[in-house]
Amino acid sequence: MSKLFSVLSWNVEHFKGEPQRVGRVVDLLQAQKPDVFALFEVEGGDVYRALVETMPGYIFQITEGAQTQEILVGVRRTLTAFITQRVEFRSGTTHMRPGQLVAVRHGGVDHALLFLHLASGTNPRGMGLRDAMLERAFDFRRALDKSAGGRGKARYLFVGDLNTMGMDYPFDRSIEADIELKKCDRYARRVAVGMRRLVKTHDLTWSNGSRSRIPPSNLDHVYASTNLKFRTFTRPDGAAAEVAVRGWVNEADAAKQDAWIARYSDHSMLYFELHD
């Protein structure tokens, strides 16, 4: 198989201000050499300026609206791509982030990449908003199939901080995070959808550090249509994966992980490559 293009997704917590941190993040991003990338929680114009100055080989687009945390997308200029903001993924809530849809044409074939930053929170409202937006993301495959010429034809994936953290509820009615993910996986496998969650090199992608009372969590994911092929990476246990998690998870001990989180973000990056 040969590489078509690479993709990177990264939630950079409260990404604004402090020029030194902005510079560190942009340098690390550039070192990954992604063809398409999305940064979540962008809050300041200084981020855009740093990217434009440091990565002139890319075009950029950022979401707009009443929300304070934006999604910024970059696409390498050598790719043919069309970027649109998808407000339906706000789930009727004006302060939620819209999705960013990047349509990449390679070899005459269109690939639809939807970047999402879904609602957080373990209360019923948070999980309800996530559930509604995830179903819309899965169902979007059907609309793309119609444009592509029939069922199962569209080449589609969505990726981002999906915040799959479950729900806290009294009277033994809580829903664990892994149950929320299982529901998503079951919906993805439905014949009408034909998608699957890609295996990552590390399951846990978020951490607030070793002193936090909240344990590291599995929040960032890639769901892809089954007609897409990906480069293979290796998990620590030797098993195959299709998404490389890069960041604090790769540090050797808790002290180094804490240092990485302080320098960059509480989320690790997701990196993957589409192949023909």
N, C-alpha and C positions, 0 to 999 in steps of 0.2 A: 504493500500500500504506500501511496505517496501523500504527503501533507497538502491539504487544501488551504487551511488557514488556522491560526490559533486564537484562543479566546481566554480572557482573564476577567474574573469577577471578584471585587474586593470591597467590603464595607470598612471604610476608614473612619472610625468613630469621631463624630463632631469635627469634620475635616475643614478647618479654617485657622486663621491667625497664625501665630508663632512661625515666622518664616523658616526657622531651622527645621522644624518638624515637617513643614510642607516640602522643603527641599529633600529631606530624607525619604519621604514617601514617594515623591516623584522619581528620585534616583533609583529606588528599589523597583518601582513599577517599570521604568525604562529598561532595567537589567533583565526583566522577564521576556522582553521583546515580543509582546503580544501583537497580533494583527488587529484584533478587536478587543476593547476592554470597557468595563463599566466600573465607576467608583460610586459608592453609596454614602450618604450623609455628608455631601458637599454643602458647606454653609457659607463660604466666603469667596469673593471675586479674586482674591490672591491666588487661589488654587488654579483658576482658569489661566491667569497670567503666567504662573510657573509652568504649566503644561505647554502653553503656546511657545514660550521661550525655550524650553528644554526639549520638546518633542515636535519640531517643526514638520516632521514627516507624516503628521496625523491631521485629520479634521475632527472637530469636536462639536457636540451638541449637549445642552443641559436642559432638564425639565423646567417648566415654569408653572406657577400657580400660587395658591395660598399657603402651601406647605413650606416649612423652613428648611427641610433636609431634601436636597435635590439628588438626582441621578445624573452623573456626567458620563457621556459615552465618547470614546475615541476610536477612530477607524483609520488604519494606515491608508495613505493616499494611493497606493498601488492597487487597492481593492475597489471594485465597483460596488457601491453600497447606497442605500436609501434609508434615512433615519426618520422615524415619526414618533410622536408622543401619543400614548394610548390612555386616554382618561378613563376608560371603562374599568380599569383596574384599581380605581379608587373605591370601588364598591359603594358608590353613592355618598361618600364622605369627602367633602371638598379639601380637607387638610391632609388627606392621605396622598402618598406619592403616586403619580401616574406611572405606567410602565413605559419603557423605552424599547421600541421595536427597530431592529437593524436588519434590513433585508440585504444579504450579500449575494451577488451574482458571481459565480465562478464556473468557468467552462460552459456558459450558457444555462447553468442550473441555479435556481434561486434557493437560498437557505435563509429561513426566518429565525432570528435570535431575539427573544423577548427577555429583557432584564427587569427583574422585579425586586422591590424591597417591601415586604408585606408587614402587616400590623404586628406589633409585639404585644406582650402582656399575657398573663396566665388567667385573666378573668374571662367570663363568658363573652363579653363584647369583643375582646381581642381575638379569641379563637373564632368567633363567628365571622369577623371581618376577614381573617385569614382563609377560612373555609370557603367563603363566597368568592374571594379573589382567586384561590387555587382552582376552583371549579371553572371559573371563566378562562383561566389560563389553559386548562386541559381542553375545554370546549372550543377554544380558538382554533385548535387543530382542524376541526370540521370546516370552518370557514376557509382556512387555507387550502384544505383538500379540494374544495369546490373550484378555487382559483387555479389549482395545479392540475386539474383535469380528472379528478376522481378520488374515491376513497383510498386513503393510505398513500397518496402520491406526494403530499407536501413534505418537505424536509424542514423540520421544526424542532426547536428546543427552547426551554425557558430555564433561566438560571438566576441565582441571586441569594440574598438573605431572606429566606422564607420564614424565619422565626418560628420554626416548629417546636414549640416549648410546652405543648399540652395545656391543660386547664386545671386550676385549683377550684374545688367546690366542696361545700360541707356535706355531711351525711354520707361519706364514702362514695361520692359521685364524681370524684376527680378523674381526669383523663390524662394518662401519662404521655410524655412526648413521643415514645415509640408507637403508641396506639394511633396518635395523630398521623404519624408517618405511614403506618400500615394502611390507614384509610386512603391516604393519597396514592400509595402504591396500587391499591386495589382499583381505584378509579382510573389510574393510568393504564392498567392492563386491559380495561374493557375494550372489546373488539372495535367499537366505534371511535375510540381514542387512539389506541395502538402506540402507547408511550411507555417508558420505563425510567426509573431513577438510576443514574449512573453510579457505579461503585467508586468510592474515593480512596485515596491512599490512607487517609485518616478519617475516622467517623466524626470526631469532635473538632469543631472549627472555631468555637468561641470560648474565650476564657477571660475572666476578670482578674486573674492572678491568683497566686497561691494563698493569699490571705483572705480571699473572698469566701463568704459563706455559701455562695452559689457555685456549684461544681461546673466544670467545662461542659459545653452543650453542643449538640448536633443541629446547627441552625441553617447552614448554607448548603444548597443542593443544586443539582442539574437534572432536569427531566428532559428526555429526548425521544423523538420518534424512532421507531425500530428500524427505519431504513437508513439511519446514519451510522457511520463507522468512525472509530476513534483510535488514537494512539494508545498503546498499553503502557501503564506504569506498574511499579511493584509496591505492594503494601509491606509494612515491616514484617508480617508473618509469611511473606513470600507469595501470597495470592496476587492475582492480577487486578488492576484497577484502571479506570478510564479517566479519572480526574486526579491531578496532583494537587494536594493541599500543601501550601508553602507559607511558612511563617513561624509563629511561636511553637507549633507542633514539632518542628524540626530541631528545636534546641534541646541540649542534652539533659538539663536539669531545671528544677523549678526557678532557681535564681536567674538563669539565662532566659527562661521563658518570660518571667516578670520584666526583665530588661527589654526584651523585644516588644512586649505589649506597651510598655511605657514609651518606647521610641516610635512605634508605628501605630498599632491599633489592637483592639481586643479580638478582632477577627483575623484569621489567616486568609490567604488568597486561595481561590480556586483557579487552576490552570488546566486547559485541555486543548487537544488538537483534533480537528476533523480531518479525516483521510478519505481518499476515494476508494 
